[in-house]
Amino acid sequence: MRHATWPSLLILPVLLFASCTGTESPLTPTVLAIGFGDRIGLIETTLLESDVPVDERVFFVERTLPDDFDELVAFDLTGRDNDRDRLAVLSRPSGNPNLSAVSFYDTSNLDTTDPRSFQEDVDRRVLLTFAALDVDPDLDIVSEQFCPAALQVSRTGRYLAVLSRSGLPGCDDLPLDTIDIIDLVNLNNPTPLLIARIDDPIITSVLYLQQRDDLLYYFREVAGGAQLRELDLDPDGLVDRDLVTVDTTDIVDAGPVTDTLVVLEPDAFTPILDFVANPLLGDRVETSSSSLRLVSDDFASERGVYVVGANTLTVHLNILDEEEDDLQLNSRAGVSNEVYESLNRFIYFVSNNRIDKFDALSYTGEELTSRDLLPLVVNDLTNPQFATWLRVDVAPETP
């Protein structure tokens, strides 16, 4: 059963929306966290039953980094596949890739009626400069520079994996793309410690940390294609191993679908079956042309493959499904971020001044039409740079 269209709301710095439902089971309350400009907005995906007026439930999330850290680059969550208890945000000053920081926000007891429940833990902030880090003396560092483009964090937040791209403006001193592993809580070293730098010919479109076992996955270029590698973030010592090789280096994204890692090319995807325990290459499946990104379920329970193009969503019911279904997205706004909300199984597409919702739970393979997207116009949502979802701490109703 489709959920009813959201009411149209005009919200300012932080956003709220409600979703009515005609289903028999109530929706689980969640919140979208959207980074745009130098702000982070929170949007309720379900308006809880309450006597509190809507306008009193809007609050502004103040960021405590210096004002010039106005470019949000990347994000991740600790406990991504369960509690989602801390949001990590990588930001930097506009036009200065050499200076960046990772901020942590406590989301373990998020209360949408109390702005103090969403605050940066300033003591955990990490400046990504060599002056602010210690370096393992066994590392051979060619260039003392970070140019971050992607971030992954381990399950508890002990480790950061930061991918830097040498081609960014201002990164002339970084000769190779790199992946850096930073240990934040080494008891023998109170200062964050750089414990590994990977500078093989890596493919910079993929960086995925499977948090259940704290295994980092990335690709490096090899003869005949791209080799999937696994780095075990074992506190007793990092363990790196080679896995399978796909016969292309034209990889635009990769992400989990149950126990499969789906590797996306511009017009096809290749499943790597059982990629953690016993990786095996599956058959290549054609998808829509000009594919850009996968929409992955952080809980790894969704069996469908969702591919986002410039203005389209392409749906495959599973990793073997060659009968793709396409849905036209909001072409005027241009989708810049998308997020799979795992508890209610909605996909949210975030663009300038607009959010669209797709009901993945109800979809069973029928022809997709514009009616499958439920729109919300948000006139102050400009230049969204990331989107994710969070759990909500729901207080019991007062009798």
C-alpha positions as CSV (number, residue, x, y, z in Angstrom):
1,M,0.0,0.0,0.0
2,R,1.3,3.4,-1.0
3,H,1.8,6.0,1.7
4,A,-0.1,9.3,1.3
5,T,1.5,12.4,-0.1
6,W,3.3,14.6,2.5
7,P,1.8,18.0,3.4
8,S,3.6,20.9,1.8
9,L,5.7,22.8,4.3
10,L,8.0,25.8,4.1
11,I,10.7,25.3,6.7
12,L,13.7,27.5,7.3
13,P,17.2,26.6,8.7
14,V,16.2,23.2,10.1
15,L,13.4,21.3,8.5
16,L,10.5,19.1,9.6
17,F,8.0,17.1,7.6
18,A,5.3,14.7,8.3
19,S,4.2,11.6,6.5
20,C,0.7,10.4,6.9
21,T,0.0,6.8,6.4
22,G,-3.0,4.6,5.6
23,T,-1.1,1.4,6.5
24,E,-2.2,-0.8,9.3
25,S,1.2,-0.7,11.0
26,P,2.5,2.7,12.2
27,L,5.8,3.9,10.7
28,T,8.9,3.8,12.8
29,P,10.0,7.4,13.7
30,T,13.2,8.5,12.0
31,V,15.0,11.7,11.1
32,L,16.8,12.7,7.9
33,A,20.0,14.6,8.6
34,I,20.9,16.8,5.6
35,G,24.1,18.8,5.3
36,F,23.7,22.0,3.2
37,G,25.9,25.1,3.1
38,D,27.5,25.3,6.6
39,R,24.4,23.9,8.3
40,I,23.0,20.5,9.2
41,G,19.2,20.3,9.0
42,L,17.0,17.7,10.7
43,I,13.8,16.5,9.1
44,E,11.3,14.3,10.8
45,T,10.1,11.6,8.5
46,T,7.0,11.0,10.7
47,L,5.3,13.6,12.8
48,L,4.8,11.9,16.1
49,E,1.4,12.3,17.8
50,S,1.9,15.3,20.1
51,D,0.2,18.4,21.3
52,V,3.4,20.4,20.7
53,P,2.8,22.8,17.8
54,V,4.9,22.1,14.7
55,D,6.7,25.5,14.7
56,E,8.0,24.8,18.3
57,R,9.6,21.5,17.0
58,V,11.9,23.3,14.6
59,F,15.4,23.9,15.9
60,F,18.7,25.1,14.4
61,V,21.7,22.8,14.6
62,E,24.7,25.1,15.2
63,R,28.0,23.9,14.0
64,T,31.0,24.7,16.3
65,L,33.7,24.6,13.7
66,P,35.2,27.9,12.6
67,D,33.0,29.9,10.2
68,D,35.2,29.3,7.2
69,F,34.7,25.5,7.4
70,D,31.7,25.9,5.1
71,E,32.2,23.0,2.7
72,L,30.7,19.6,3.8
73,V,32.7,16.9,2.0
74,A,31.6,13.5,3.4
75,F,30.0,11.8,6.3
76,D,29.6,8.4,8.0
77,L,28.0,6.9,11.1
78,T,29.3,4.7,13.9
79,G,27.0,1.7,14.4
80,R,25.8,2.2,10.9
81,D,23.9,-1.1,10.7
82,N,22.2,-0.8,14.1
83,D,22.3,2.1,16.6
84,R,23.6,4.8,14.3
85,D,24.7,6.6,17.5
86,R,27.3,9.1,16.2
87,L,27.4,11.1,13.0
88,A,30.9,11.9,11.6
89,V,31.1,14.9,9.2
90,L,34.2,15.8,7.2
91,S,34.3,19.5,6.3
92,R,36.8,22.1,5.1
93,P,37.1,25.7,4.0
94,S,35.8,26.3,0.5
95,G,38.6,26.1,-2.0
96,N,41.2,24.8,0.5
97,P,41.4,21.0,0.3
98,N,44.6,21.0,2.4
99,L,42.8,21.9,5.6
100,S,40.0,19.7,6.9
101,A,38.4,18.3,10.0
102,V,36.2,15.5,11.1
103,S,33.5,16.4,13.6
104,F,31.4,13.9,15.6
105,Y,27.8,14.5,16.7
106,D,26.1,12.4,19.3
107,T,22.9,10.9,17.8
108,S,22.3,8.2,20.4
109,N,19.4,10.0,22.2
110,L,18.2,12.3,19.5
111,D,15.1,14.2,20.7
112,T,13.5,16.4,18.0
113,T,11.9,18.6,20.7
114,D,15.3,19.5,22.3
115,P,18.1,21.0,20.2
116,R,20.6,20.2,22.8
117,S,20.3,16.5,22.0
118,F,22.2,17.1,18.7
119,Q,25.6,18.7,19.5
120,E,29.1,18.2,18.3
121,D,31.4,16.4,20.7
122,V,34.2,19.0,20.4
123,D,36.7,16.8,22.3
124,R,36.5,14.2,19.6
125,R,37.2,16.6,16.7
126,V,40.1,15.6,14.5
127,L,42.1,18.0,12.4
128,L,43.4,16.3,9.3
129,T,46.8,17.9,9.1
130,F,50.1,16.2,9.8
131,A,50.8,18.9,12.4
132,A,47.8,17.6,14.4
133,L,48.6,13.9,14.1
134,D,51.3,11.5,15.1
135,V,52.7,9.2,12.5
136,D,53.7,5.6,12.9
137,P,57.5,5.7,12.5
138,D,57.4,2.6,10.3
139,L,55.5,4.5,7.6
140,D,57.3,5.9,4.6
141,I,55.4,9.1,3.9
142,V,56.2,10.8,0.6
143,S,53.9,13.8,0.9
144,E,52.6,15.2,4.2
145,Q,49.3,16.3,2.7
146,F,45.7,15.3,2.9
147,C,43.1,16.2,0.2
148,P,40.1,14.4,1.5
149,A,37.2,13.3,-0.8
150,A,35.6,10.4,1.1
151,L,35.3,9.2,4.7
152,Q,34.5,5.9,6.4
153,V,34.5,5.2,10.2
154,S,34.8,1.9,12.1
155,R,31.9,0.5,14.1
156,T,32.9,2.3,17.4
157,G,34.6,5.3,15.7
158,R,38.1,4.2,16.7
159,Y,39.4,4.2,13.2
160,L,39.0,6.7,10.3
161,A,39.6,5.8,6.7
162,V,40.1,8.9,4.6
163,L,40.5,8.8,0.9
164,S,42.4,11.7,-0.7
165,R,42.4,12.6,-4.4
166,S,45.6,14.0,-5.8
167,G,43.8,15.7,-8.7
168,L,41.9,18.2,-6.5
169,P,42.9,21.9,-7.0
170,G,45.6,22.8,-4.5
171,C,46.8,19.3,-4.1
172,D,50.0,19.6,-6.2
173,D,52.1,18.1,-3.4
174,L,50.1,14.9,-3.3
175,P,51.5,12.8,-6.1
176,L,49.2,9.8,-5.7
177,D,45.7,9.1,-4.5
178,T,45.8,7.8,-1.0
179,I,43.8,6.0,1.7
180,D,44.9,6.9,5.2
181,I,44.0,5.0,8.4
182,I,43.9,7.0,11.6
183,D,43.6,5.4,15.1
184,L,41.8,7.8,17.4
185,V,42.0,5.9,20.7
186,N,45.4,4.1,20.8
187,L,46.0,4.0,24.6
188,N,49.7,4.3,24.1
189,N,49.3,7.5,22.1
190,P,46.7,10.1,23.1
191,T,47.2,12.0,19.9
192,P,45.4,10.6,16.8
193,L,47.9,8.3,15.1
194,L,48.3,7.7,11.4
195,I,48.9,4.0,11.2
196,A,48.7,3.2,7.5
197,R,48.8,5.0,4.1
198,I,47.8,3.1,1.0
199,D,49.1,4.7,-2.2
200,D,48.8,1.9,-4.7
201,P,47.1,3.0,-8.0
202,I,43.7,3.0,-6.3
203,I,40.3,3.6,-7.8
204,T,38.9,6.6,-5.9
205,S,35.2,6.0,-6.6
206,V,35.0,3.2,-4.0
207,L,35.7,3.2,-0.2
208,Y,33.5,1.0,1.9
209,L,34.0,-0.1,5.5
210,Q,31.9,-3.1,6.5
211,Q,31.4,-2.3,10.2
212,R,30.2,-5.6,11.5
213,D,33.8,-6.9,11.2
214,D,35.6,-3.6,10.6
215,L,36.8,-4.6,7.2
216,L,37.7,-1.9,4.7
217,Y,37.2,-2.6,1.0
218,Y,38.7,-0.7,-1.9
219,F,39.9,-1.3,-5.5
220,R,43.3,-0.9,-7.0
221,E,44.2,-1.0,-10.7
222,V,46.0,-4.1,-11.8
223,A,46.7,-5.7,-15.2
224,G,43.4,-6.6,-16.8
225,G,41.1,-4.7,-14.4
226,A,40.5,-3.7,-10.8
227,Q,41.4,-5.9,-7.8
228,L,39.2,-5.8,-4.7
229,R,41.2,-5.6,-1.6
230,E,40.3,-6.1,2.0
231,L,42.0,-4.4,5.0
232,D,41.1,-5.9,8.4
233,L,41.3,-3.1,11.0
234,D,42.4,-5.5,13.7
235,P,43.7,-3.7,16.9
236,D,46.5,-6.2,17.1
237,G,47.7,-5.3,13.6
238,L,46.2,-4.4,10.2
239,V,45.8,-7.3,7.8
240,D,45.6,-6.7,4.0
241,R,44.6,-9.3,1.5
242,D,43.8,-9.5,-2.2
243,L,40.3,-10.8,-3.2
244,V,38.8,-11.1,-6.7
245,T,39.5,-9.0,-9.9
246,V,36.8,-7.5,-12.1
247,D,37.7,-7.0,-15.7
248,T,37.2,-3.2,-15.8
249,T,38.6,-0.1,-14.1
250,D,35.6,2.0,-15.1
251,I,34.0,1.7,-11.7
252,V,31.7,4.5,-10.5
253,D,30.4,3.1,-7.2
254,A,30.1,-0.1,-5.2
255,G,27.9,-1.0,-2.2
256,P,26.4,-4.0,-0.3
257,V,23.2,-5.8,-1.3
258,T,22.7,-8.4,1.4
259,D,26.0,-10.4,1.4
260,T,26.9,-9.3,-2.1
261,L,29.1,-6.3,-3.1
262,V,27.6,-4.8,-6.2
263,V,30.2,-3.1,-8.4
264,L,28.7,-0.4,-10.6
265,E,29.9,0.7,-14.1
266,P,28.3,3.4,-16.2
267,D,26.0,0.9,-17.9
268,A,26.2,-2.4,-15.9
269,F,27.0,-3.9,-12.6
270,T,28.9,-7.0,-11.4
271,P,28.0,-8.8,-8.2
272,I,30.7,-10.1,-6.0
273,L,28.9,-12.8,-4.1
274,D,29.6,-13.5,-0.4
275,F,32.3,-10.9,-0.6
276,V,33.3,-11.1,3.1
277,A,33.5,-14.9,3.7
278,N,34.2,-16.4,0.2
279,P,34.2,-13.8,-2.6
280,L,33.1,-15.0,-6.0
281,L,32.4,-13.1,-9.2
282,G,28.8,-13.2,-10.4
283,D,27.5,-12.5,-13.9
284,R,27.6,-9.0,-15.2
285,V,24.1,-7.4,-15.5
286,E,23.3,-4.5,-17.9
287,T,21.6,-1.5,-16.4
288,S,20.7,2.0,-17.5
289,S,23.3,4.0,-19.3
290,S,25.0,6.9,-17.5
291,S,24.7,5.3,-14.1
292,L,26.2,7.3,-11.3
293,R,25.6,5.8,-7.9
294,L,24.1,2.9,-6.0
295,V,21.5,3.4,-3.2
296,S,22.6,1.0,-0.5
297,D,20.8,-0.3,2.6
298,D,23.1,0.1,5.6
299,F,21.3,-2.8,7.3
300,A,22.1,-5.0,4.2
301,S,18.6,-6.5,4.2
302,E,17.3,-5.0,0.9
303,R,17.6,-7.4,-2.0
304,G,16.9,-4.9,-4.7
305,V,19.6,-3.1,-6.7
306,Y,18.8,0.7,-7.0
307,V,20.9,2.7,-9.5
308,V,20.8,6.5,-9.7
309,G,21.6,8.2,-13.0
310,A,21.5,11.9,-13.9
311,N,17.7,12.0,-13.6
312,T,16.6,8.4,-13.3
313,L,16.2,5.7,-10.8
314,T,16.7,2.2,-12.2
315,V,15.4,-0.7,-10.1
316,H,16.4,-4.4,-10.4
317,L,14.5,-6.6,-8.0
318,N,17.7,-8.6,-7.2
319,I,21.3,-9.0,-8.3
320,L,20.2,-11.4,-11.1
321,D,17.3,-9.3,-12.5
322,E,18.0,-8.2,-16.1
323,E,14.6,-6.6,-16.5
324,E,15.3,-3.1,-15.3
325,D,12.5,-0.6,-14.4
326,D,13.2,3.1,-14.8
327,L,11.7,6.0,-12.9
328,Q,12.2,9.6,-14.0
329,L,13.4,11.8,-11.1
330,N,13.1,15.5,-10.7
331,S,15.2,16.7,-13.6
332,R,14.8,20.4,-12.9
333,A,16.3,20.2,-9.4
334,G,18.9,17.6,-10.2
335,V,19.3,14.9,-7.6
336,S,22.5,15.3,-5.6
337,N,22.0,12.9,-2.7
338,E,19.9,9.9,-1.9
339,V,19.5,7.8,1.2
340,Y,17.9,4.4,1.9
341,E,16.0,4.6,5.2
342,S,16.3,1.0,6.5
343,L,13.6,0.9,9.2
344,N,10.6,1.9,7.0
345,R,12.3,1.0,3.6
346,F,11.9,4.4,1.9
347,I,14.4,5.9,-0.5
348,Y,14.7,9.7,-0.2
349,F,16.1,11.7,-3.1
350,V,17.4,15.1,-2.0
351,S,17.8,18.0,-4.5
352,N,17.7,21.8,-4.4
353,N,14.5,22.8,-2.7
354,R,13.0,19.4,-2.9
355,I,12.9,15.9,-1.4
356,D,11.2,13.0,-3.2
357,K,10.2,9.7,-1.5
358,F,10.1,6.2,-3.0
359,D,8.4,3.3,-1.2
360,A,10.8,0.4,-1.7
361,L,8.8,-1.9,0.6
362,S,5.7,-1.7,-1.6
363,Y,7.4,-2.1,-4.9
364,T,7.1,-5.5,-6.4
365,G,8.1,-5.0,-10.1
366,E,5.2,-3.2,-11.6
367,E,5.8,-0.4,-14.1
368,L,7.1,2.7,-12.4
369,T,5.4,6.1,-12.9
370,S,5.6,9.6,-11.5
371,R,3.0,8.6,-8.9
372,D,5.6,6.4,-7.3
373,L,7.5,9.5,-6.1
374,L,6.0,11.6,-3.3
375,P,7.4,15.1,-3.4
376,L,8.0,17.7,-0.7
377,V,9.0,21.2,-1.7
378,V,11.4,22.8,0.8
379,N,12.3,26.3,-0.4
380,D,15.3,26.8,1.9
381,L,17.1,23.6,1.1
382,T,19.9,24.8,-1.2
383,N,23.0,23.0,-2.3
384,P,22.5,19.8,-0.2
385,Q,25.9,18.1,0.2
386,F,25.0,14.9,2.1
387,A,22.0,13.1,3.4
388,T,21.5,10.2,5.9
389,W,19.0,9.0,8.4
390,L,19.0,8.7,12.2
391,R,17.0,7.0,14.9
392,V,14.8,9.1,17.1
393,D,14.4,8.8,20.9
394,V,10.7,8.7,21.4
395,A,9.4,9.7,24.8
396,P,6.2,8.0,26.0
397,E,3.0,9.9,25.7
398,T,1.9,11.6,28.8
399,P,-1.6,10.4,30.0
